[in-house]
């Protein structure tokens, strides 16, 4: 149900903000020719009349882009600061962008606000499998402090009912151990992970496709006859982005329990954020059994954010070389964009 609400909101917000609606009628019965001459203009007017209030869609486009960027930033191990040689890990990360007053649930207030304002800050991102490999270059270079290079990449493919999601991400992070890790207290059961600063480059691209069925047909009258335009909508949202993450992290180990956190910023540039809608419709005339057809296509590009501050907190477990982490990351913003993930790996 929630997936359908999201899909409908995205689609109606998009339709009204499309730069152009292309409609191509074909297989129109010859007997309709005289009455059908102006139906394209009438249909376009009907669509604009119904969805014209959703003319901007700016918050929607930003919400989609921010959610995708935050999900793609995951996949780096946080509890391995101070490792000797190498790390390897796999992770899953998901994110959501929501209007600040509607973080936890969809309700009547959420739908009423969208209807009143014609736009909504919302979006979702997912990176199903991301693998990373880290190297302690400082050890190889015999540096006093650790210098770490982590490479990562991942692909995502998910199909749920009428929704298909495909994405991939790749990137690298260079971290410097500004302050070395050290054991605290007797028995070395408590360990401070030190202070770690880093910067890198990430790239992600995602494509979400779904079909919205059982829409209310659009009807127009021409020449004393009623023509009905009945269709399903095929919606595609494509987002890509280059991200330069900059961050500072620390953490503490309590026997096997790991607590970690940090602050960061994302500098985002390039890429695309486009939503497109296409359909193949049936056109019926009120006093005829004949059926005509039409193809409709719309597309819209949107601006994305270029700079976002964020914080990360997390809980983990470590036993020997094995690491399990559950990080939570959120952008500092008037609205809500948050991400949670699960990572498992080893550090030697």
ABEGO torsion letter per residue (X at the ends): XAAAAAAAAAAAAAAAABABBBBBBBGBBAAAAAAAAAAAAAAAAAAAAAAAABAAGAAAAAAAAAAAAAAAABGBBAAABGBAABBBBBBBBBBBBBBAAAAABBBAAAAAAAAAAGBBBBEBBBBABBBBBBBBAAAAAGBABBBBBBBBBBBBBBBBEABBBBBBBBEBBBBBBABBBBBBEBGGABBBAEBBBBBBBBBBBBBBBBBBBGBBBBBBBBGGBBBBBBBBBBBBBBBBBBBBBBBBBBBBBBGABBBBBBBBBBBBBEEBBBBBBBBBBBBBBAABABBBBBBBBBBBBBBBBABBBBBBBBBBBBBEABBBBBBBBBBBBABBBBBBBBBBBBBX
